[in-house]
Amino acid sequence: MGEANFVKTICGYCGTGCGLVLEVKDNRIMKIRGDKEAPVNKGQTCVKGAFAYEYVHSNNRLSNPLIRKAGILVESTWDEAYQFIADKLSGIRDTWGSNAISMFACARTTNESNYITQKFMRTVIGSNNIDGCNRT
């Protein structure tokens, strides 16, 4: 067994941007603590930031996209999955118009993710139908 390494990173659970320090040993996250030098959280973390890291190494995680074919989820390539999504969205837009498509953005994602969501909807889809849980 190797020695533990300490890796500074930013938490990805919400858009706050808390600093974390990961204890990594043999390429596995062993423990997480808040980064006391991070100006956003000064070492504090929520329960997810501190303890919800087991999923990273879960055997149940998908490693390839799935597409439903004849009622059965079938593993596909990323290129095939992206093409499937593009074809479906284009078909809806072409048949029903751009306002038939909406997207829900999430307050628990990064600002960059929300920015690209609205940019995609407005420039590619041609719709302003964007909503999110952060407007309440």
ZINORZI-V646531 format. One record per backbone hydrogen bond with DSSP energy under -1.0 kcal/mol. NH is the residue of the N-H (numbers start at 0). CO is the residue of the C=O. E is the energy in kcal/mol with one decimal. If there is no record, write none. Layout:
nh:NH co:CO e:E
nh:NH co:CO e:E
//
This chain:
nh:4 co:23 e:-3.4
nh:6 co:21 e:-2.6
nh:8 co:19 e:-2.4
nh:10 co:17 e:-2.9
nh:19 co:8 e:-2.9
nh:20 co:32 e:-3.0
nh:21 co:6 e:-3.2
nh:22 co:30 e:-3.2
nh:23 co:4 e:-3.3
nh:24 co:27 e:-2.6
nh:27 co:24 e:-1.1
nh:29 co:22 e:-3.5
nh:30 co:22 e:-1.1
nh:32 co:20 e:-2.0
nh:34 co:18 e:-2.3
nh:37 co:34 e:-1.6
nh:41 co:37 e:-2.4
nh:42 co:34 e:-1.3
nh:43 co:40 e:-2.6
nh:49 co:45 e:-1.8
nh:50 co:46 e:-2.4
nh:51 co:47 e:-2.0
nh:52 co:50 e:-1.2
nh:55 co:52 e:-1.5
nh:56 co:53 e:-1.2
nh:57 co:54 e:-1.2
nh:60 co:57 e:-1.0
nh:66 co:73 e:-2.6
nh:68 co:71 e:-3.1
nh:71 co:68 e:-1.6
nh:73 co:66 e:-2.7
nh:75 co:64 e:-2.7
nh:80 co:76 e:-2.1
nh:81 co:77 e:-2.8
nh:82 co:78 e:-2.1
nh:83 co:79 e:-2.3
nh:84 co:80 e:-2.3
nh:85 co:81 e:-2.6
nh:86 co:82 e:-2.7
nh:87 co:83 e:-2.3
nh:88 co:84 e:-2.7
nh:89 co:85 e:-2.6
nh:90 co:86 e:-2.4
nh:91 co:87 e:-2.2
nh:92 co:88 e:-2.6
nh:93 co:89 e:-3.0
nh:94 co:90 e:-2.0
nh:95 co:91 e:-3.1
nh:96 co:92 e:-1.7
nh:99 co:96 e:-1.7
nh:100 co:97 e:-1.5
nh:102 co:128 e:-2.2
nh:104 co:130 e:-3.6
nh:108 co:105 e:-1.1
nh:113 co:109 e:-2.1
nh:114 co:110 e:-2.5
nh:115 co:111 e:-2.4
nh:116 co:112 e:-1.7
nh:117 co:113 e:-2.1
nh:118 co:114 e:-2.3
nh:119 co:115 e:-2.5
nh:120 co:116 e:-2.3
nh:121 co:117 e:-2.4
nh:122 co:118 e:-2.7
nh:123 co:119 e:-1.8
nh:124 co:119 e:-1.9
nh:125 co:120 e:-1.4
nh:126 co:120 e:-2.7
nh:129 co:127 e:-2.1
nh:130 co:102 e:-2.1
//
